């Protein structure tokens, strides 16, 4: 699976704004007491998302890009289970570039390899990254005021009981004036 989204190339004008977002795959479940989201990504399988945004303005330029490789989302559920096995590639790449001739310019880029979320209840089950499994998140923001954030795997729920088993590679890279990269984040409220 491949998802790519590029903002207008580039956004231009007095005040230039560019936004891009891409998601490789989404599994969504909701409005029940419980359920299971599943994924089997084989050794030759690939799921990736690429988002690029570029803004060049006369007096201001702002660009924002957000990419998620695989998203598992539950809502209105007491317990959401995950049964996911990755033996292939899951990747997300976000690139935001901003410039201006005379004024302010800024860019933000966010990349999440895998997100697992139940905002209303608990998470259970497993995400297994096999020996040949690779999860990548890459975020780069260029410009005057920039932020880049990347997370390889994020699991967020008020009652989190998810297991992440890794025998492969999980990597996160962020580059910008302010940058934060995390390989695995498990919590009850993960900031982005």
N, C-alpha and C positions, 0 to 999 in steps of 0.2 A: 504494500500500500504506500502511496506517495501523495503527500499534500504539499503544495507550494503556493505561497501567496506573496506577490510583490505589490507594493503600493505603486501609485503612479510614478513613472520613472523619469526623472525625479519630480516631486511636487515643487512647483515654482510659483513666484508671484511676490507681492509686497510682503505678505505673511504667508509662509508656506507650511502646510501641515500634511504629514504623511503617516498613515497607520497601516499595519499589515498584521494578519493573524493566520495561523495554520495549525491544524490538528490532524495527525496521521490516522487515528481511529478513536472512536468514542463508544464505550459500553455504558448504557444508562439503565437504571432500574429504580422503581419507586412505587409509592402508594401501596405498600403491603407490610405485613409483619416481618417478613424475611425473604431472602432470595439470594441467588448466586450469580455472579458475573464471571465468565470464563474466557480464557484466551490460551491458544496453543500456537506459538510462533516457532516453526521448525527451523532447523539449522540453515536452510537455504532461504528462509523468510526474511523479509525486511519491511519495517514500518518506520516511516520518517516524515517529518514536517519541517518545512523551511519557510521562514517569513523574513522578508527584507523590505525596509522602508527607508526612503531617502528624501530629504527636504532641503531645498536651497532657496532662501528668501532674500529679498532686498533688505527689509528691516527686521525680520525674524524668521526663524526656521525651527520646526519641531518635528521629530520623527519618533515613532514608537513601533516596536515589533515584538510579537509574542508567538512562541511556537511550543506545542506539546506533541510528543511522539504518540503516546497511548494514554487515554483518559478513561478512568473508571469512576463513575459518579452515581451515588445513590441519594435519594431524597424521600422524605416522609416514611422512613423505615426505622424500626427498632434495631435491627441487625442486618447488615449487608455482608455477605460472604464473597470472597474472591478465590478463584481457583485458576491461577495463571502460571503458565510455563513459557519462558523465553529461552530458546536455543539459538535464535538468530540475532538480528539487529533491530533495536528500537532507538531512534535518534531524533533529536530536535535541535534546530539551529535558528537563532534569531539575530539579525543584523540591523541596526538602526544607525543612520548617518544624518547629521544635521549641520547646516552652515548658514550664515547670513552675511551680507555685504557690510552692513553698518550696525546691526543691533544684536539682540539676544538670540541664542540658538542652543538647543538641548536635544538629547536623545536618550531613550530608554529601551533596553532589550531584555526580555525574559524568556528563558528556555527551560522546559521541564521534560525530561525523558519520559517518565511515567508518573501520573498522578492518580492517587486512590483516595476517594473522599466520600464520607457520609456525614453531612452537616447536621443531620437530625438525630443520629443514633450511633450504634456501634459498628465497628469493622472487625471481621474475623476472616480466617482462611489464610492462604499463602500466595506469595509471589515468588516463584522459583526462577532464578537466573542460572541456567545450566553452564557447563564448562565452555561451550561454544557461544554462550549468550553475551551480548554486548549492549549496554544501555549508555547512551551519550546525551549530554546536554551542553550546548555551546551558545553563549550569548556575548555579543560584542556591540558596544555603543561608542560611536565616535562623534565628537563635537566639543563644544565648550563646557556645557553642564551635562554630564552623562552618568547614567547608572546602568549596570548590567548585573543580572542575577541568573544563576543557573543551578538547578537541582537535578541530580540523576534520577532518584526515586523519592517521591513525597507521599506519605500516607497521613491523612488528617481526619480526625474524628473525635467527638467528645468522649467516646469510650473505645479506645483503640486497642484491639487485640490481634492485629495483623502480624504475620510472620513473613519476613523477607529473608530468603535463603539465597546466598550468592556463591556460586562456584566459578563465575565468569568475570566480566569486567563491567564496572559501573564507574563512569567518569563525568565530572562536571567542570566546565571552564567558563570563567567570566572575565571580560576585559572592558574597562571603562575608567573614568575618573574616580568613580565609586564602583566597586565590584564585590560581589559575594558569590561564592560557589560552594555547594554542599553535595557530597556524594549521595548519602541517604539521610532523609529527614523524616522521623516518625514522631508525631505529637498530637496534641489535642487542639492546637491552633497554630499552624505553621505560618509565619509571616512571609509575604511575598514582596 
